[in-house]
Amino acid sequence: FIQYKIDNFILISSDKAVRPSNVMGTSKRLSELIVQAYSKISAEEHKRNKVDKKSLFSMVRFGNVLDSSGSVVPLFKKQIDEGGPITITHPEITRYFMTISEASELVIQSIKLTEGGEVFLLDMGKPVKITNLAEQLIKLSGLTLKNDKNVDGDIELKFIGLRPGEKLYEELLIDAESIPTEHPLIFKADEKYISPQILFSKLEDLERELLAFNEKNSLKCLKTIVDDWNITTI
């Protein structure tokens, strides 16, 4: 990106990158660290007058996008169409949600605000209780919730337990504090990073173990990079 003088690069990250509890979230945080490293490199090369204009690297974090691939909404709709039950991991689990148009617009707006290296946080409102979302979808489908109070209802909720690495709630910040931007729905923060030299050396170790199909050592390498990954056993 620096070589070809790309003006802007923005990573679509996830709230799951914050204190990750599984490999998916950890890979998101790893992606953020790589973007932060390239931002440092770009800034240094510009400072030393090696390039006329620095490439701007930044990240944007947000939660779930309604009706996107992998969203719970299409799954719940499918389960309702099939007569239920709607499966939920935990009765108290919450998530942030945005519409596709909201997320797309705010990502584009974030590009205009970047100076390089920031993580942008989109105001997603209050987290939504998944149980309430499921009940609302049942109601919008013209059906009723089946439970102890309404044994003749149409669709019941079935709690199946948290999956390995799944959180009850999601966070948007690791160790920084968010500050406002010119846009009322976009905030920014400067998160901790790893120097490019150290990071790229560790990435070489990770690549070597991945190419050797050594799962245990690969996870160990990943843990040395993303040290706040909440993994109990390797």
C-alpha positions as CSV (number, residue, x, y, z in Angstrom):
1,F,0.0,0.0,0.0
2,I,2.8,2.4,0.8
3,Q,4.7,1.3,-2.3
4,Y,1.8,2.1,-4.6
5,K,0.9,5.3,-2.7
6,I,-2.5,4.3,-1.6
7,D,-4.2,7.3,0.2
8,N,-6.3,5.4,2.7
9,F,-6.6,1.9,4.0
10,I,-9.3,1.1,6.6
11,L,-9.7,-2.2,8.3
12,I,-13.2,-3.4,9.2
13,S,-12.6,-4.9,12.6
14,S,-15.0,-6.2,15.2
15,D,-15.9,-5.7,18.9
16,K,-14.7,-9.3,19.2
17,A,-11.1,-8.1,18.9
18,V,-11.3,-6.6,22.4
19,R,-9.9,-9.0,24.9
20,P,-10.7,-11.9,22.5
21,S,-12.0,-15.2,23.7
22,N,-11.6,-17.3,20.5
23,V,-9.4,-17.5,17.5
24,M,-11.7,-15.5,15.3
25,G,-11.6,-12.5,17.7
26,T,-7.8,-13.0,18.1
27,S,-7.3,-12.9,14.3
28,K,-9.2,-9.6,14.2
29,R,-6.9,-8.1,16.8
30,L,-3.9,-9.5,15.0
31,S,-5.2,-7.7,11.8
32,E,-5.5,-4.5,13.8
33,L,-1.9,-4.8,15.1
34,I,-0.7,-5.2,11.5
35,V,-2.6,-2.1,10.4
36,Q,-1.1,-0.2,13.3
37,A,2.4,-1.3,12.3
38,Y,2.0,-0.1,8.7
39,S,0.6,3.2,10.0
40,K,3.9,3.6,12.0
41,I,6.0,2.7,9.0
42,S,4.1,5.1,6.7
43,A,4.4,7.9,9.2
44,E,8.2,7.3,9.7
45,E,8.9,7.2,6.0
46,H,7.0,10.4,5.4
47,K,8.9,12.0,8.3
48,R,12.2,11.0,6.8
49,N,11.0,12.4,3.4
50,K,11.2,9.1,1.8
51,V,7.6,9.6,0.5
52,D,5.8,12.8,-0.5
53,K,2.5,11.8,1.1
54,K,2.0,9.2,3.8
55,S,-0.6,6.4,3.3
56,L,-3.2,6.6,6.1
57,F,-4.0,3.3,7.9
58,S,-6.9,3.1,10.4
59,M,-9.4,0.7,11.8
60,V,-13.1,0.8,12.6
61,R,-14.7,-1.4,15.2
62,F,-18.4,-2.2,15.6
63,G,-20.7,-5.0,16.5
64,N,-23.3,-7.0,14.5
65,V,-24.9,-5.8,11.3
66,L,-28.5,-6.7,11.0
67,D,-29.4,-9.1,8.1
68,S,-25.7,-9.5,7.2
69,S,-24.1,-12.9,6.6
70,G,-23.8,-14.7,10.0
71,S,-26.3,-12.4,11.7
72,V,-28.7,-14.0,14.2
73,V,-31.7,-12.3,12.5
74,P,-31.8,-14.6,9.4
75,L,-31.2,-17.6,11.6
76,F,-34.1,-16.6,13.9
77,K,-36.4,-16.0,10.9
78,K,-35.5,-19.4,9.5
79,Q,-36.2,-21.1,12.8
80,I,-39.5,-19.3,13.1
81,D,-40.5,-20.4,9.6
82,E,-39.7,-23.9,10.6
83,G,-42.0,-23.7,13.6
84,G,-39.2,-23.2,16.2
85,P,-37.7,-23.4,18.6
86,I,-35.5,-20.3,18.5
87,T,-32.1,-21.4,19.9
88,I,-30.3,-18.8,22.1
89,T,-27.0,-19.5,24.0
90,H,-27.9,-17.7,27.2
91,P,-30.9,-15.8,28.5
92,E,-28.8,-12.7,29.5
93,I,-26.6,-12.5,26.4
94,T,-26.5,-9.0,24.7
95,R,-25.1,-7.7,21.4
96,Y,-24.7,-4.4,19.6
97,F,-26.5,-4.0,16.3
98,M,-26.5,-1.7,13.3
99,T,-28.2,-1.7,9.9
100,I,-26.2,-2.4,6.8
101,S,-26.7,1.2,5.5
102,E,-25.7,2.7,8.9
103,A,-22.5,0.7,9.1
104,S,-21.5,1.4,5.4
105,E,-22.1,5.1,5.8
106,L,-20.2,5.5,9.0
107,V,-17.2,3.5,7.7
108,I,-17.0,5.9,4.7
109,Q,-17.3,8.8,7.0
110,S,-14.4,7.4,9.2
111,I,-12.1,7.5,6.2
112,K,-12.5,11.2,6.0
113,L,-11.6,11.7,9.7
114,T,-8.4,9.6,9.8
115,E,-5.0,11.0,10.5
116,G,-3.4,7.5,10.6
117,G,-3.4,4.8,13.3
118,E,-6.7,5.4,15.0
119,V,-9.3,2.9,15.8
120,F,-12.8,4.4,15.1
121,L,-15.7,3.3,17.2
122,L,-19.2,3.7,15.9
123,D,-22.0,4.7,18.2
124,M,-24.2,1.6,18.2
125,G,-26.6,2.8,20.9
126,K,-27.4,0.5,23.7
127,P,-26.7,-3.3,23.5
128,V,-29.7,-5.4,22.7
129,K,-30.8,-8.4,24.7
130,I,-31.0,-11.3,22.3
131,T,-33.9,-12.8,24.1
132,N,-35.9,-9.6,23.5
133,L,-34.9,-9.5,19.9
134,A,-36.1,-13.1,19.4
135,E,-39.4,-12.3,21.1
136,Q,-39.9,-9.2,18.9
137,L,-39.3,-11.2,15.8
138,I,-41.9,-13.8,16.9
139,K,-44.4,-10.9,17.4
140,L,-43.5,-9.3,14.0
141,S,-44.2,-12.7,12.4
142,G,-47.7,-12.6,13.7
143,L,-47.1,-15.4,16.1
144,T,-46.9,-15.8,19.9
145,L,-44.2,-16.9,22.3
146,K,-44.7,-20.3,23.8
147,N,-43.6,-20.6,27.4
148,D,-44.9,-21.6,30.9
149,K,-47.3,-18.6,30.9
150,N,-48.6,-19.4,27.4
151,V,-48.5,-23.1,26.7
152,D,-50.5,-22.7,23.6
153,G,-48.1,-20.3,22.0
154,D,-46.5,-20.8,18.6
155,I,-42.7,-20.5,19.0
156,E,-40.6,-21.3,22.1
157,L,-37.1,-20.2,23.1
158,K,-34.5,-22.9,23.8
159,F,-31.3,-21.9,25.7
160,I,-28.4,-24.1,24.6
161,G,-25.5,-22.7,26.6
162,L,-22.6,-20.5,25.7
163,R,-20.3,-21.8,23.0
164,P,-16.6,-22.1,23.7
165,G,-15.1,-18.6,23.8
166,E,-18.5,-16.8,23.6
167,K,-19.0,-13.7,25.7
168,L,-22.2,-12.6,27.4
169,Y,-21.5,-9.0,26.2
170,E,-19.2,-7.3,23.8
171,E,-16.7,-4.4,24.5
172,L,-15.4,-1.8,22.0
173,L,-12.2,-0.6,23.8
174,I,-9.1,-2.4,25.1
175,D,-7.2,0.1,27.2
176,A,-7.8,3.5,25.6
177,E,-10.4,6.1,26.1
178,S,-12.6,7.2,23.2
179,I,-12.8,10.9,22.3
180,P,-15.4,12.6,20.0
181,T,-14.7,13.4,16.4
182,E,-16.4,15.9,14.1
183,H,-19.1,13.3,13.4
184,P,-21.6,12.8,16.3
185,L,-21.8,9.1,15.8
186,I,-18.1,8.3,15.4
187,F,-15.5,8.3,18.2
188,K,-11.8,7.4,18.1
189,A,-9.1,6.1,20.3
190,D,-5.3,5.3,20.1
191,E,-4.9,1.7,21.2
192,K,-1.7,-0.1,22.4
193,Y,0.4,-1.4,19.6
194,I,3.5,-3.5,18.9
195,S,6.5,-2.0,17.1
196,P,6.8,-3.2,13.5
197,Q,10.1,-4.9,14.0
198,I,8.9,-7.0,16.9
199,L,5.5,-7.7,15.3
200,F,6.9,-8.8,11.9
201,S,9.4,-11.1,13.6
202,K,6.6,-12.8,15.5
203,L,4.5,-13.0,12.4
204,E,7.4,-15.0,10.7
205,D,7.3,-17.4,13.6
206,L,3.5,-17.8,13.3
207,E,3.7,-18.3,9.5
208,R,6.4,-21.0,10.0
209,E,4.2,-23.0,12.4
210,L,1.1,-22.5,10.3
211,L,2.9,-23.9,7.2
212,A,4.1,-26.8,9.3
213,F,0.4,-27.5,10.3
214,N,1.5,-27.3,13.9
215,E,-1.7,-26.2,15.6
216,K,-0.4,-26.1,19.2
217,N,2.7,-24.0,18.3
218,S,0.6,-21.8,16.0
219,L,-1.7,-21.0,18.9
220,K,1.3,-20.3,21.2
221,C,2.7,-17.9,18.6
222,L,-0.7,-16.2,18.3
223,K,-0.8,-15.8,22.1
224,T,2.6,-14.1,22.2
225,I,1.3,-11.5,19.7
226,V,-2.2,-11.0,21.2
227,D,-1.3,-11.2,24.9
228,D,-4.8,-10.4,26.1
229,W,-6.3,-13.3,24.4
230,N,-8.3,-15.2,27.0
231,I,-7.3,-18.7,26.3
232,T,-7.1,-21.2,29.1
233,T,-5.3,-24.2,27.5
234,I,-3.0,-24.7,24.5
